[in-house]
Amino acid sequence: MLFSTGGALVIIALCLLGGSRAARWLKPLTVIGSDALRAFIFHIVVIFLIFRLLLGAWQVYSYPQVLGIGLALILLTAGWIALVRWYREWSR
């Protein structure tokens, strides 16, 4: 919990100090934050259904690998949310 809270505070500090320039670099995080329910569902599906059940990846990866997977998951989640938004706009 402290790790997540600390990360959130660092992101807030970067946004406050960096202004619009930091907002462009942190776009994947702002997309995820704007649609938290969809992001939550996506990461639960990826972690529990894909990694654990389909790939059998329970306690298989090292800590640096998990950090890399976590970063990739953030980017994939932002991409998924953007794709769903684009599809909703396109289908209207």
N, CA, C and O atoms as a CHARMM CRD file, in Angstrom:
* protein
*
  368
    1    1 MET  N      0.82300  -1.17800   0.00000 PROA 1      0.00000
    2    1 MET  CA     0.00000   0.00000   0.00000 PROA 1      0.00000
    3    1 MET  C      0.86900   1.24400   0.00000 PROA 1      0.00000
    4    1 MET  O      0.56100   2.21700  -0.68800 PROA 1      0.00000
    5    2 LEU  N      1.95400   1.22100   0.76600 PROA 2      0.00000
    6    2 LEU  CA     2.85100   2.37500   0.77800 PROA 2      0.00000
    7    2 LEU  C      3.52300   2.57600  -0.57700 PROA 2      0.00000
    8    2 LEU  O      3.73600   3.71300  -0.99900 PROA 2      0.00000
    9    3 PHE  N      3.85900   1.48200  -1.26300 PROA 3      0.00000
   10    3 PHE  CA     4.46800   1.58200  -2.58500 PROA 3      0.00000
   11    3 PHE  C      3.51300   2.26600  -3.56200 PROA 3      0.00000
   12    3 PHE  O      3.92900   3.14400  -4.31700 PROA 3      0.00000
   13    4 SER  N      2.25100   1.87700  -3.55500 PROA 4      0.00000
   14    4 SER  CA     1.26300   2.47100  -4.45000 PROA 4      0.00000
   15    4 SER  C      1.00600   3.93600  -4.10400 PROA 4      0.00000
   16    4 SER  O      0.92000   4.78400  -4.99100 PROA 4      0.00000
   17    5 THR  N      0.88600   4.22300  -2.82500 PROA 5      0.00000
   18    5 THR  CA     0.66100   5.60300  -2.40100 PROA 5      0.00000
   19    5 THR  C      1.86400   6.47800  -2.73800 PROA 5      0.00000
   20    5 THR  O      1.70400   7.60600  -3.20700 PROA 5      0.00000
   21    6 GLY  N      3.06700   5.95900  -2.50000 PROA 6      0.00000
   22    6 GLY  CA     4.27500   6.70200  -2.84300 PROA 6      0.00000
   23    6 GLY  C      4.36900   6.97700  -4.32800 PROA 6      0.00000
   24    6 GLY  O      4.73600   8.07800  -4.73900 PROA 6      0.00000
   25    7 GLY  N      4.03600   5.97400  -5.14200 PROA 7      0.00000
   26    7 GLY  CA     4.03800   6.16900  -6.59200 PROA 7      0.00000
   27    7 GLY  C      3.02300   7.20900  -7.02000 PROA 7      0.00000
   28    7 GLY  O      3.30600   8.03200  -7.89100 PROA 7      0.00000
   29    8 ALA  N      1.84500   7.18200  -6.41800 PROA 8      0.00000
   30    8 ALA  CA     0.81800   8.17200  -6.74500 PROA 8      0.00000
   31    8 ALA  C      1.26900   9.57900  -6.35600 PROA 8      0.00000
   32    8 ALA  O      1.02300  10.53600  -7.09000 PROA 8      0.00000
   33    9 LEU  N      1.92300   9.70400  -5.21400 PROA 9      0.00000
   34    9 LEU  CA     2.41100  11.01800  -4.79700 PROA 9      0.00000
   35    9 LEU  C      3.51700  11.52800  -5.72200 PROA 9      0.00000
   36    9 LEU  O      3.59300  12.72600  -5.99300 PROA 9      0.00000
   37   10 VAL  N      4.35800  10.64100  -6.19800 PROA 10     0.00000
   38   10 VAL  CA     5.40500  11.04600  -7.15400 PROA 10     0.00000
   39   10 VAL  C      4.77000  11.51400  -8.45600 PROA 10     0.00000
   40   10 VAL  O      5.20400  12.51300  -9.03100 PROA 10     0.00000
   41   11 ILE  N      3.75900  10.81300  -8.92200 PROA 11     0.00000
   42   11 ILE  CA     3.07200  11.21300 -10.15900 PROA 11     0.00000
   43   11 ILE  C      2.39600  12.56400  -9.98600 PROA 11     0.00000
   44   11 ILE  O      2.46100  13.40400 -10.88300 PROA 11     0.00000
   45   12 ILE  N      1.75300  12.78500  -8.85400 PROA 12     0.00000
   46   12 ILE  CA     1.11500  14.07900  -8.58600 PROA 12     0.00000
   47   12 ILE  C      2.15300  15.18600  -8.54700 PROA 12     0.00000
   48   12 ILE  O      1.93400  16.26400  -9.09800 PROA 12     0.00000
   49   13 ALA  N      3.28200  14.92700  -7.89900 PROA 13     0.00000
   50   13 ALA  CA     4.34100  15.93100  -7.83100 PROA 13     0.00000
   51   13 ALA  C      4.88500  16.25300  -9.22300 PROA 13     0.00000
   52   13 ALA  O      5.12800  17.41700  -9.54100 PROA 13     0.00000
   53   14 LEU  N      5.07600  15.23200 -10.04600 PROA 14     0.00000
   54   14 LEU  CA     5.55000  15.46700 -11.41500 PROA 14     0.00000
   55   14 LEU  C      4.55600  16.29300 -12.21600 PROA 14     0.00000
   56   14 LEU  O      4.94900  17.17500 -12.97900 PROA 14     0.00000
   57   15 CYS  N      3.27600  16.00900 -12.04500 PROA 15     0.00000
   58   15 CYS  CA     2.25500  16.77600 -12.75800 PROA 15     0.00000
   59   15 CYS  C      2.23200  18.23000 -12.30200 PROA 15     0.00000
   60   15 CYS  O      2.09900  19.14200 -13.11800 PROA 15     0.00000
   61   16 LEU  N      2.36100  18.43900 -11.00600 PROA 16     0.00000
   62   16 LEU  CA     2.33100  19.80700 -10.49600 PROA 16     0.00000
   63   16 LEU  C      3.57300  20.59400 -10.89800 PROA 16     0.00000
   64   16 LEU  O      3.48000  21.77600 -11.22700 PROA 16     0.00000
   65   17 LEU  N      4.72100  19.95000 -10.87400 PROA 17     0.00000
   66   17 LEU  CA     5.96000  20.63600 -11.21300 PROA 17     0.00000
   67   17 LEU  C      6.16400  20.77800 -12.72100 PROA 17     0.00000
   68   17 LEU  O      6.73600  21.76600 -13.18200 PROA 17     0.00000
   69   18 GLY  N      5.70000  19.80200 -13.48000 PROA 18     0.00000
   70   18 GLY  CA     5.97000  19.78900 -14.90900 PROA 18     0.00000
   71   18 GLY  C      4.94000  20.47300 -15.77500 PROA 18     0.00000
   72   18 GLY  O      5.23300  20.81400 -16.92100 PROA 18     0.00000
   73   19 GLY  N      3.75600  20.68100 -15.26900 PROA 19     0.00000
   74   19 GLY  CA     2.71500  21.34000 -16.03000 PROA 19     0.00000
   75   19 GLY  C      2.28100  20.53900 -17.24700 PROA 19     0.00000
   76   19 GLY  O      2.16500  19.31500 -17.18900 PROA 19     0.00000
   77   20 SER  N      2.04100  21.24100 -18.35100 PROA 20     0.00000
   78   20 SER  CA     1.53100  20.58400 -19.55700 PROA 20     0.00000
   79   20 SER  C      2.56100  19.66300 -20.19200 PROA 20     0.00000
   80   20 SER  O      2.20200  18.67900 -20.83800 PROA 20     0.00000
   81   21 ARG  N      3.82800  19.97500 -20.01400 PROA 21     0.00000
   82   21 ARG  CA     4.87300  19.11000 -20.57000 PROA 21     0.00000
   83   21 ARG  C      4.86000  17.73500 -19.89100 PROA 21     0.00000
   84   21 ARG  O      4.96700  16.70600 -20.55700 PROA 21     0.00000
   85   22 ALA  N      4.73100  17.73100 -18.58900 PROA 22     0.00000
   86   22 ALA  CA     4.66000  16.46200 -17.85700 PROA 22     0.00000
   87   22 ALA  C      3.37200  15.72000 -18.18100 PROA 22     0.00000
   88   22 ALA  O      3.35100  14.48900 -18.20200 PROA 22     0.00000
   89   23 ALA  N      2.30000  16.46100 -18.43400 PROA 23     0.00000
   90   23 ALA  CA     1.02100  15.82600 -18.75600 PROA 23     0.00000
   91   23 ALA  C      1.11800  15.03200 -20.05300 PROA 23     0.00000
   92   23 ALA  O      0.49800  13.97600 -20.17700 PROA 23     0.00000
   93   24 ARG  N      1.88500  15.52300 -21.01600 PROA 24     0.00000
   94   24 ARG  CA     2.06100  14.77000 -22.26600 PROA 24     0.00000
   95   24 ARG  C      2.81700  13.47600 -22.02000 PROA 24     0.00000
   96   24 ARG  O      2.47900  12.44200 -22.59600 PROA 24     0.00000
   97   25 TRP  N      3.83700  13.52000 -21.17000 PROA 25     0.00000
   98   25 TRP  CA     4.62500  12.31600 -20.88500 PROA 25     0.00000
   99   25 TRP  C      3.85900  11.32600 -20.03000 PROA 25     0.00000
  100   25 TRP  O      4.08000  10.11800 -20.12000 PROA 25     0.00000
  101   26 LEU  N      2.97000  11.82600 -19.21000 PROA 26     0.00000
  102   26 LEU  CA     2.20100  10.95900 -18.30800 PROA 26     0.00000
  103   26 LEU  C      0.81600  10.63900 -18.86800 PROA 26     0.00000
  104   26 LEU  O     -0.07300  10.24300 -18.11400 PROA 26     0.00000
  105   27 LYS  N      0.61800  10.80300 -20.16900 PROA 27     0.00000
  106   27 LYS  CA    -0.68500  10.57400 -20.80300 PROA 27     0.00000
  107   27 LYS  C     -1.24700   9.18100 -20.52600 PROA 27     0.00000
  108   27 LYS  O     -2.43900   9.07300 -20.23400 PROA 27     0.00000
  109   28 PRO  N     -0.44800   8.10100 -20.60100 PROA 28     0.00000
  110   28 PRO  CA    -1.04400   6.78500 -20.29300 PROA 28     0.00000
  111   28 PRO  C     -1.64000   6.71500 -18.89200 PROA 28     0.00000
  112   28 PRO  O     -2.66600   6.06600 -18.68800 PROA 28     0.00000
  113   29 LEU  N     -1.01500   7.36700 -17.93900 PROA 29     0.00000
  114   29 LEU  CA    -1.54100   7.33900 -16.57000 PROA 29     0.00000
  115   29 LEU  C     -2.80800   8.16200 -16.44100 PROA 29     0.00000
  116   29 LEU  O     -3.71500   7.78600 -15.69700 PROA 29     0.00000
  117   30 THR  N     -2.88800   9.28500 -17.15800 PROA 30     0.00000
  118   30 THR  CA    -4.09700  10.09300 -17.07900 PROA 30     0.00000
  119   30 THR  C     -5.25900   9.40300 -17.77800 PROA 30     0.00000
  120   30 THR  O     -6.40500   9.54500 -17.35100 PROA 30     0.00000
  121   31 VAL  N     -4.98300   8.65800 -18.84500 PROA 31     0.00000
  122   31 VAL  CA    -6.04100   7.89600 -19.51300 PROA 31     0.00000
  123   31 VAL  C     -6.56900   6.82200 -18.58100 PROA 31     0.00000
  124   31 VAL  O     -7.78000   6.62800 -18.47900 PROA 31     0.00000
  125   32 ILE  N     -5.67600   6.12800 -17.90200 PROA 32     0.00000
  126   32 ILE  CA    -6.08900   5.07800 -16.96900 PROA 32     0.00000
  127   32 ILE  C     -6.89300   5.68000 -15.82000 PROA 32     0.00000
  128   32 ILE  O     -7.90800   5.11500 -15.41400 PROA 32     0.00000
  129   33 GLY  N     -6.45500   6.80300 -15.30300 PROA 33     0.00000
  130   33 GLY  CA    -7.15600   7.44100 -14.19200 PROA 33     0.00000
  131   33 GLY  C     -8.52700   7.95900 -14.57200 PROA 33     0.00000
  132   33 GLY  O     -9.41000   8.06200 -13.72100 PROA 33     0.00000
  133   34 SER  N     -8.71500   8.28800 -15.84200 PROA 34     0.00000
  134   34 SER  CA   -10.00600   8.81700 -16.26400 PROA 34     0.00000
  135   34 SER  C    -11.05400   7.71200 -16.43700 PROA 34     0.00000
  136   34 SER  O    -12.25000   7.99900 -16.48400 PROA 34     0.00000
  137   35 ASP  N    -10.62600   6.48500 -16.53000 PROA 35     0.00000
  138   35 ASP  CA   -11.55900   5.37000 -16.67700 PROA 35     0.00000
  139   35 ASP  C    -11.07700   4.20400 -15.79900 PROA 35     0.00000
  140   35 ASP  O    -10.65100   3.16300 -16.29900 PROA 35     0.00000
  141   36 ALA  N    -11.15600   4.40700 -14.50800 PROA 36     0.00000
  142   36 ALA  CA   -10.56200   3.47700 -13.54900 PROA 36     0.00000
  143   36 ALA  C    -11.23300   2.10400 -13.54800 PROA 36     0.00000
  144   36 ALA  O    -10.55300   1.09400 -13.37000 PROA 36     0.00000
  145   37 LEU  N    -12.54100   2.04800 -13.74200 PROA 37     0.00000
  146   37 LEU  CA   -13.22200   0.75600 -13.71800 PROA 37     0.00000
  147   37 LEU  C    -12.76300  -0.12700 -14.87500 PROA 37     0.00000
  148   37 LEU  O    -12.47700  -1.30800 -14.67900 PROA 37     0.00000
  149   38 ARG  N    -12.69000   0.43800 -16.08000 PROA 38     0.00000
  150   38 ARG  CA   -12.23500  -0.34400 -17.22500 PROA 38     0.00000
  151   38 ARG  C    -10.78700  -0.78700 -17.03900 PROA 38     0.00000
  152   38 ARG  O    -10.43000  -1.90700 -17.40500 PROA 38     0.00000
  153   39 ALA  N     -9.95500   0.07900 -16.47600 PROA 39     0.00000
  154   39 ALA  CA    -8.55700  -0.28100 -16.21200 PROA 39     0.00000
  155   39 ALA  C     -8.47500  -1.41500 -15.19100 PROA 39     0.00000
  156   39 ALA  O     -7.67200  -2.33500 -15.34600 PROA 39     0.00000
  157   40 PHE  N     -9.28900  -1.35000 -14.16700 PROA 40     0.00000
  158   40 PHE  CA    -9.29300  -2.39800 -13.14300 PROA 40     0.00000
  159   40 PHE  C     -9.70000  -3.73900 -13.74300 PROA 40     0.00000
  160   40 PHE  O     -9.05100  -4.75500 -13.49400 PROA 40     0.00000
  161   41 ILE  N    -10.75900  -3.74500 -14.52500 PROA 41     0.00000
  162   41 ILE  CA   -11.22600  -4.98400 -15.13900 PROA 41     0.00000
  163   41 ILE  C    -10.16300  -5.54100 -16.07800 PROA 41     0.00000
  164   41 ILE  O     -9.91700  -6.74700 -16.08600 PROA 41     0.00000
  165   42 PHE  N     -9.52900  -4.67500 -16.86900 PROA 42     0.00000
  166   42 PHE  CA    -8.50600  -5.12000 -17.81100 PROA 42     0.00000
  167   42 PHE  C     -7.33100  -5.76200 -17.07900 PROA 42     0.00000
  168   42 PHE  O     -6.86400  -6.82800 -17.48000 PROA 42     0.00000
  169   43 HSD  N     -6.85100  -5.13200 -16.02000 PROA 43     0.00000
  170   43 HSD  CA    -5.67900  -5.69900 -15.34300 PROA 43     0.00000
  171   43 HSD  C     -6.02100  -6.98500 -14.58900 PROA 43     0.00000
  172   43 HSD  O     -5.17100  -7.86700 -14.47300 PROA 43     0.00000
  173   44 ILE  N     -7.23400  -7.10800 -14.08000 PROA 44     0.00000
  174   44 ILE  CA    -7.64400  -8.35700 -13.43800 PROA 44     0.00000
  175   44 ILE  C     -7.68300  -9.48900 -14.46500 PROA 44     0.00000
  176   44 ILE  O     -7.22300 -10.59900 -14.19400 PROA 44     0.00000
  177   45 VAL  N     -8.23000  -9.20300 -15.63200 PROA 45     0.00000
  178   45 VAL  CA    -8.28800 -10.22200 -16.68900 PROA 45     0.00000
  179   45 VAL  C     -6.88600 -10.63700 -17.10900 PROA 45     0.00000
  180   45 VAL  O     -6.60600 -11.82800 -17.23900 PROA 45     0.00000
  181   46 VAL  N     -6.00200  -9.66800 -17.32200 PROA 46     0.00000
  182   46 VAL  CA    -4.64900  -9.99800 -17.77400 PROA 46     0.00000
  183   46 VAL  C     -3.88400 -10.77000 -16.70100 PROA 46     0.00000
  184   46 VAL  O     -3.28400 -11.80400 -16.99500 PROA 46     0.00000
  185   47 ILE  N     -3.90000 -10.28500 -15.47700 PROA 47     0.00000
  186   47 ILE  CA    -3.10700 -10.91900 -14.42400 PROA 47     0.00000
  187   47 ILE  C     -3.64600 -12.29700 -14.05700 PROA 47     0.00000
  188   47 ILE  O     -2.90400 -13.28000 -14.05800 PROA 47     0.00000
  189   48 PHE  N     -4.92800 -12.36500 -13.74500 PROA 48     0.00000
  190   48 PHE  CA    -5.45600 -13.61600 -13.22100 PROA 48     0.00000
  191   48 PHE  C     -5.82300 -14.62900 -14.30600 PROA 48     0.00000
  192   48 PHE  O     -5.51000 -15.81100 -14.16700 PROA 48     0.00000
  193   49 LEU  N     -6.46700 -14.20100 -15.36000 PROA 49     0.00000
  194   49 LEU  CA    -6.88500 -15.16100 -16.37300 PROA 49     0.00000
  195   49 LEU  C     -5.75600 -15.52300 -17.33000 PROA 49     0.00000
  196   49 LEU  O     -5.52500 -16.70000 -17.60500 PROA 49     0.00000
  197   50 ILE  N     -5.05400 -14.51300 -17.83500 PROA 50     0.00000
  198   50 ILE  CA    -4.03200 -14.80200 -18.84100 PROA 50     0.00000
  199   50 ILE  C     -2.74700 -15.30800 -18.20600 PROA 50     0.00000
  200   50 ILE  O     -2.28400 -16.40300 -18.52700 PROA 50     0.00000
  201   51 PHE  N     -2.16700 -14.51600 -17.30300 PROA 51     0.00000
  202   51 PHE  CA    -0.88200 -14.91800 -16.72600 PROA 51     0.00000
  203   51 PHE  C     -0.99800 -16.16700 -15.85200 PROA 51     0.00000
  204   51 PHE  O     -0.25500 -17.12900 -16.04200 PROA 51     0.00000
  205   52 ARG  N     -1.91600 -16.15400 -14.90700 PROA 52     0.00000
  206   52 ARG  CA    -1.97900 -17.26900 -13.94900 PROA 52     0.00000
  207   52 ARG  C     -2.60200 -18.52900 -14.51900 PROA 52     0.00000
  208   52 ARG  O     -2.02400 -19.60900 -14.40400 PROA 52     0.00000
  209   53 LEU  N     -3.77000 -18.40900 -15.13300 PROA 53     0.00000
  210   53 LEU  CA    -4.47400 -19.61000 -15.58100 PROA 53     0.00000
  211   53 LEU  C     -3.96600 -20.13100 -16.92200 PROA 53     0.00000
  212   53 LEU  O     -3.66600 -21.31800 -17.05300 PROA 53     0.00000
  213   54 LEU  N     -3.86900 -19.25200 -17.91800 PROA 54     0.00000
  214   54 LEU  CA    -3.49900 -19.72500 -19.24700 PROA 54     0.00000
  215   54 LEU  C     -2.00000 -19.98200 -19.39200 PROA 54     0.00000
  216   54 LEU  O     -1.59900 -20.96700 -20.01300 PROA 54     0.00000
  217   55 LEU  N     -1.17300 -19.10800 -18.82700 PROA 55     0.00000
  218   55 LEU  CA     0.27300 -19.25800 -18.97600 PROA 55     0.00000
  219   55 LEU  C      0.93400 -19.97400 -17.80300 PROA 55     0.00000
  220   55 LEU  O      2.10600 -20.34000 -17.88900 PROA 55     0.00000
  221   56 GLY  N      0.21300 -20.17900 -16.72200 PROA 56     0.00000
  222   56 GLY  CA     0.76800 -20.85700 -15.55500 PROA 56     0.00000
  223   56 GLY  C      1.91600 -20.09200 -14.91400 PROA 56     0.00000
  224   56 GLY  O      2.87700 -20.69400 -14.43600 PROA 56     0.00000
  225   57 ALA  N      1.82100 -18.78200 -14.90200 PROA 57     0.00000
  226   57 ALA  CA     2.91000 -17.94300 -14.41200 PROA 57     0.00000
  227   57 ALA  C      2.67800 -17.51100 -12.96700 PROA 57     0.00000
  228   57 ALA  O      2.61700 -16.31700 -12.67600 PROA 57     0.00000
  229   58 TRP  N      2.55300 -18.45500 -12.08900 PROA 58     0.00000
  230   58 TRP  CA     2.37200 -18.15800 -10.66900 PROA 58     0.00000
  231   58 TRP  C      3.73000 -18.22300  -9.98900 PROA 58     0.00000
  232   58 TRP  O      4.32600 -19.29800  -9.91600 PROA 58     0.00000
  233   59 GLN  N      4.22700 -17.11200  -9.49600 PROA 59     0.00000
  234   59 GLN  CA     5.51400 -16.97100  -8.81700 PROA 59     0.00000
  235   59 GLN  C      6.67000 -17.51300  -9.65800 PROA 59     0.00000
  236   59 GLN  O      7.53700 -18.22200  -9.14800 PROA 59     0.00000
  237   60 VAL  N      6.67500 -17.17900 -10.93700 PROA 60     0.00000
  238   60 VAL  CA     7.68700 -17.65900 -11.86000 PROA 60     0.00000
  239   60 VAL  C      8.70700 -16.56600 -12.17600 PROA 60     0.00000
  240   60 VAL  O      9.87700 -16.86400 -12.41200 PROA 60     0.00000
  241   61 TYR  N      8.27900 -15.31600 -12.18200 PROA 61     0.00000
  242   61 TYR  CA     9.11600 -14.21700 -12.62200 PROA 61     0.00000
  243   61 TYR  C      9.90100 -13.59800 -11.47300 PROA 61     0.00000
  244   61 TYR  O      9.47300 -13.63500 -10.32000 PROA 61     0.00000
  245   62 SER  N     11.04900 -13.03100 -11.80300 PROA 62     0.00000
  246   62 SER  CA    11.84500 -12.30700 -10.80600 PROA 62     0.00000
  247   62 SER  C     11.26500 -10.91200 -10.61500 PROA 62     0.00000
  248   62 SER  O     10.39800 -10.47900 -11.37400 PROA 62     0.00000
  249   63 TYR  N     11.75200 -10.21600  -9.59300 PROA 63     0.00000
  250   63 TYR  CA    11.22600  -8.88500  -9.29800 PROA 63     0.00000
  251   63 TYR  C     11.44800  -7.90300 -10.45800 PROA 63     0.00000
  252   63 TYR  O     10.51100  -7.18300 -10.80300 PROA 63     0.00000
  253   64 PRO  N     12.63400  -7.83600 -11.07500 PROA 64     0.00000
  254   64 PRO  CA    12.79300  -6.93200 -12.22900 PROA 64     0.00000
  255   64 PRO  C     11.87200  -7.28900 -13.40000 PROA 64     0.00000
  256   64 PRO  O     11.38400  -6.40100 -14.09900 PROA 64     0.00000
  257   65 GLN  N     11.63700  -8.57400 -13.60900 PROA 65     0.00000
  258   65 GLN  CA    10.70900  -8.96500 -14.67100 PROA 65     0.00000
  259   65 GLN  C      9.28600  -8.51400 -14.35500 PROA 65     0.00000
  260   65 GLN  O      8.55700  -8.08100 -15.24800 PROA 65     0.00000
  261   66 VAL  N      8.89700  -8.61200 -13.10900 PROA 66     0.00000
  262   66 VAL  CA     7.55900  -8.18000 -12.70700 PROA 66     0.00000
  263   66 VAL  C      7.41600  -6.66400 -12.88300 PROA 66     0.00000
  264   66 VAL  O      6.36200  -6.18700 -13.30300 PROA 66     0.00000
  265   67 LEU  N      8.46400  -5.91000 -12.56600 PROA 67     0.00000
  266   67 LEU  CA     8.39300  -4.46400 -12.78000 PROA 67     0.00000
  267   67 LEU  C      8.23500  -4.13500 -14.26000 PROA 67     0.00000
  268   67 LEU  O      7.47000  -3.24000 -14.62100 PROA 67     0.00000
  269   68 GLY  N      8.95000  -4.84800 -15.10900 PROA 68     0.00000
  270   68 GLY  CA     8.80800  -4.64100 -16.55000 PROA 68     0.00000
  271   68 GLY  C      7.42800  -5.02000 -17.05200 PROA 68     0.00000
  272   68 GLY  O      6.84400  -4.31900 -17.87900 PROA 68     0.00000
  273   69 ILE  N      6.91500  -6.12500 -16.55300 PROA 69     0.00000
  274   69 ILE  CA     5.55900  -6.54300 -16.92300 PROA 69     0.00000
  275   69 ILE  C      4.54200  -5.51200 -16.43700 PROA 69     0.00000
  276   69 ILE  O      3.57600  -5.20900 -17.13700 PROA 69     0.00000
  277   70 GLY  N      4.76300  -4.97400 -15.23900 PROA 70     0.00000
  278   70 GLY  CA     3.86200  -3.94400 -14.71200 PROA 70     0.00000
  279   70 GLY  C      3.85500  -2.69800 -15.57700 PROA 70     0.00000
  280   70 GLY  O      2.79600  -2.12600 -15.83700 PROA 70     0.00000
  281   71 LEU  N      5.02600  -2.27300 -16.02500 PROA 71     0.00000
  282   71 LEU  CA     5.10900  -1.10700 -16.91400 PROA 71     0.00000
  283   71 LEU  C      4.40500  -1.39400 -18.23900 PROA 71     0.00000
  284   71 LEU  O      3.66600  -0.55200 -18.75000 PROA 71     0.00000
  285   72 ALA  N      4.63700  -2.57500 -18.78700 PROA 72     0.00000
  286   72 ALA  CA     3.97000  -2.95000 -20.03300 PROA 72     0.00000
  287   72 ALA  C      2.45500  -3.02000 -19.82800 PROA 72     0.00000
  288   72 ALA  O      1.69100  -2.64400 -20.71800 PROA 72     0.00000
  289   73 LEU  N      2.02200  -3.49500 -18.66900 PROA 73     0.00000
  290   73 LEU  CA     0.59500  -3.58100 -18.38000 PROA 73     0.00000
  291   73 LEU  C     -0.04200  -2.20000 -18.30100 PROA 73     0.00000
  292   73 LEU  O     -1.18100  -2.02100 -18.73200 PROA 73     0.00000
  293   74 ILE  N      0.67500  -1.22600 -17.75700 PROA 74     0.00000
  294   74 ILE  CA     0.16800   0.14900 -17.71900 PROA 74     0.00000
  295   74 ILE  C     -0.04100   0.67200 -19.13200 PROA 74     0.00000
  296   74 ILE  O     -1.08400   1.25100 -19.43500 PROA 74     0.00000
  297   75 LEU  N      0.94200   0.47100 -19.99300 PROA 75     0.00000
  298   75 LEU  CA     0.82700   0.94300 -21.37200 PROA 75     0.00000
  299   75 LEU  C     -0.27300   0.19100 -22.13000 PROA 75     0.00000
  300   75 LEU  O     -1.02200   0.80000 -22.89300 PROA 75     0.00000
  301   76 LEU  N     -0.37400  -1.11800 -21.92700 PROA 76     0.00000
  302   76 LEU  CA    -1.43500  -1.89100 -22.57500 PROA 76     0.00000
  303   76 LEU  C     -2.82300  -1.46700 -22.08900 PROA 76     0.00000
  304   76 LEU  O     -3.76900  -1.41400 -22.87500 PROA 76     0.00000
  305   77 THR  N     -2.94100  -1.17000 -20.81300 PROA 77     0.00000
  306   77 THR  CA    -4.22100  -0.72100 -20.27000 PROA 77     0.00000
  307   77 THR  C     -4.62600   0.60700 -20.88100 PROA 77     0.00000
  308   77 THR  O     -5.78300   0.79300 -21.25800 PROA 77     0.00000
  309   78 ALA  N     -3.67900   1.53200 -20.98000 PROA 78     0.00000
  310   78 ALA  CA    -3.97500   2.82500 -21.60200 PROA 78     0.00000
  311   78 ALA  C     -4.36700   2.63600 -23.06500 PROA 78     0.00000
  312   78 ALA  O     -5.28600   3.29400 -23.55300 PROA 78     0.00000
  313   79 GLY  N     -3.68200   1.75100 -23.75500 PROA 79     0.00000
  314   79 GLY  CA    -4.03500   1.47400 -25.14000 PROA 79     0.00000
  315   79 GLY  C     -5.41500   0.85900 -25.28200 PROA 79     0.00000
  316   79 GLY  O     -6.16500   1.21200 -26.19200 PROA 79     0.00000
  317   80 TRP  N     -5.75500  -0.06300 -24.38400 PROA 80     0.00000
  318   80 TRP  CA    -7.06000  -0.69000 -24.40300 PROA 80     0.00000
  319   80 TRP  C     -8.16400   0.33300 -24.18300 PROA 80     0.00000
  320   80 TRP  O     -9.16900   0.32000 -24.89400 PROA 80     0.00000
  321   81 ILE  N     -7.99200   1.21200 -23.21400 PROA 81     0.00000
  322   81 ILE  CA    -8.99400   2.23600 -22.93400 PROA 81     0.00000
  323   81 ILE  C     -9.13900   3.17800 -24.11800 PROA 81     0.00000
  324   81 ILE  O    -10.25600   3.53000 -24.49800 PROA 81     0.00000
  325   82 ALA  N     -8.01800   3.59100 -24.70700 PROA 82     0.00000
  326   82 ALA  CA    -8.07400   4.46900 -25.88100 PROA 82     0.00000
  327   82 ALA  C     -8.77000   3.77700 -27.05000 PROA 82     0.00000
  328   82 ALA  O     -9.53900   4.41000 -27.77300 PROA 82     0.00000
  329   83 LEU  N     -8.50700   2.48500 -27.24300 PROA 83     0.00000
  330   83 LEU  CA    -9.15000   1.73100 -28.31600 PROA 83     0.00000
  331   83 LEU  C    -10.65800   1.63400 -28.09500 PROA 83     0.00000
  332   83 LEU  O    -11.43300   1.80000 -29.03800 PROA 83     0.00000
  333   84 VAL  N    -11.07300   1.37200 -26.87900 PROA 84     0.00000
  334   84 VAL  CA   -12.50800   1.28000 -26.58000 PROA 84     0.00000
  335   84 VAL  C    -13.16700   2.63600 -26.77900 PROA 84     0.00000
  336   84 VAL  O    -14.27600   2.70000 -27.31100 PROA 84     0.00000
  337   85 ARG  N    -12.52000   3.71900 -26.37000 PROA 85     0.00000
  338   85 ARG  CA   -13.08400   5.06000 -26.58800 PROA 85     0.00000
  339   85 ARG  C    -13.20200   5.36300 -28.07500 PROA 85     0.00000
  340   85 ARG  O    -14.21800   5.88800 -28.53200 PROA 85     0.00000
  341   86 TRP  N    -12.15400   5.02900 -28.82800 PROA 86     0.00000
  342   86 TRP  CA   -12.18200   5.27500 -30.26800 PROA 86     0.00000
  343   86 TRP  C    -13.31700   4.48900 -30.91700 PROA 86     0.00000
  344   86 TRP  O    -14.03700   5.01800 -31.76400 PROA 86     0.00000
  345   87 TYR  N    -13.47800   3.23300 -30.52100 PROA 87     0.00000
  346   87 TYR  CA   -14.53100   2.40600 -31.08300 PROA 87     0.00000
  347   87 TYR  C    -15.90800   2.96600 -30.75800 PROA 87     0.00000
  348   87 TYR  O    -16.78700   2.96500 -31.62000 PROA 87     0.00000
  349   88 ARG  N    -16.11200   3.43900 -29.55100 PROA 88     0.00000
  350   88 ARG  CA   -17.40000   4.03300 -29.18200 PROA 88     0.00000
  351   88 ARG  C    -17.69200   5.27600 -30.00700 PROA 88     0.00000
  352   88 ARG  O    -18.82300   5.47100 -30.45300 PROA 88     0.00000
  353   89 GLU  N    -16.69500   6.11200 -30.21300 PROA 89     0.00000
  354   89 GLU  CA   -16.88100   7.32300 -31.02500 PROA 89     0.00000
  355   89 GLU  C    -17.13100   6.95200 -32.48700 PROA 89     0.00000
  356   89 GLU  O    -17.97100   7.56200 -33.14800 PROA 89     0.00000
  357   90 TRP  N    -16.41500   5.96900 -32.98400 PROA 90     0.00000
  358   90 TRP  CA   -16.53900   5.56800 -34.37400 PROA 90     0.00000
  359   90 TRP  C    -17.88200   4.91300 -34.66000 PROA 90     0.00000
  360   90 TRP  O    -18.42700   5.07500 -35.75200 PROA 90     0.00000
  361   91 SER  N    -18.42000   4.18000 -33.69900 PROA 91     0.00000
  362   91 SER  CA   -19.65400   3.44600 -33.91900 PROA 91     0.00000
  363   91 SER  C    -20.90400   4.31100 -33.79200 PROA 91     0.00000
  364   91 SER  O    -22.01000   3.83300 -34.04400 PROA 91     0.00000
  365   92 ARG  N    -20.74800   5.54300 -33.41300 PROA 92     0.00000
  366   92 ARG  CA   -21.94500   6.42400 -33.25900 PROA 92     0.00000
  367   92 ARG  C    -22.44100   6.89900 -34.56100 PROA 92     0.00000
  368   92 ARG  O    -23.42500   7.63800 -34.61500 PROA 92     0.00000
